[in-house]
């Protein structure tokens, strides 16, 4: 199962990402990196987009759905 973590490169989100990995989930982080840090999530896939950017979000969801098929 793939889980999308919004704000996953921030302090709280990065801890959630680590725990989800430990639990065996496939994680995708969505973060604009304004306050988050790429280094906080290691090699976890990152979609660097703003949550208010509808077009970018649609692209992330489309790519995620396509990769699951």
JOZIDA-V538309 format. One record per backbone hydrogen bond with DSSP energy under -1.0 kcal/mol. NH is the residue of the N-H (numbers start at 1). CO is the residue of the C=O. If there is no record, write none. Layout:
# JOZIDA-V538309
NH_CO / NH_CO
This chain:
# JOZIDA-V538309
3_26 / 5_28 / 7_30 / 8_5 / 10_7 / 14_10 / 15_11 / 16_12 / 17_13 / 18_14 / 19_15 / 20_16 / 21_17 / 22_18 / 23_19 / 24_21 / 25_20 / 26_1 / 28_3 / 29_45 / 30_5 / 31_47 / 37_9 / 40_37 / 41_38 / 44_41 / 47_29 / 49_47 / 53_50 / 54_52 / 57_53 / 58_54 / 59_55 / 60_56 / 61_57 / 62_58 / 63_59 / 64_60 / 65_61 / 66_62 / 67_63
